[in-house]
Amino acid sequence: MKYLIPLDSSQASLAPIEQLERSAHRGAQLEVVLLNVQPRFNRHISQFTRKIDRDAWRAERSRRIMAEAAGRLSRAGIPFRQVAEIGDRAERIAAVAASERVDLVLRGDGRQDALERYAFPAGIAGLAALILAAD
């Protein structure tokens, strides 16, 4: 199965990694896409900073956020890719889920109940992102 794991700076976002490590240990064939979405800066900030500096800041922050998950997946022998995006979080998660053709979006951010936190079907994630984007 192919999974998308959106990561942020919280420890809670790493929760799905433990489940994947256990599954890999049992012999499951897994593929993972780690995603970090960085925000766009508003024009009041952008007008006083250079684009190259903003991009470098975002890239460094994404590397730092994905480092622990990447290390754990490497040690478990789970193939993965790292993707860094800029924009609205829900919109980018839905777009990456669709373009990568993932089976499930695994979230561990604690803003949902236990079932949704660990197994959020990719199709529902896309629908939810479209509904949230419409607001």
Order of alpha helices (4+ residues) and beta strands (2+ residues): beta-alpha-beta-alpha-alpha-beta-alpha-beta-alpha-beta-alpha
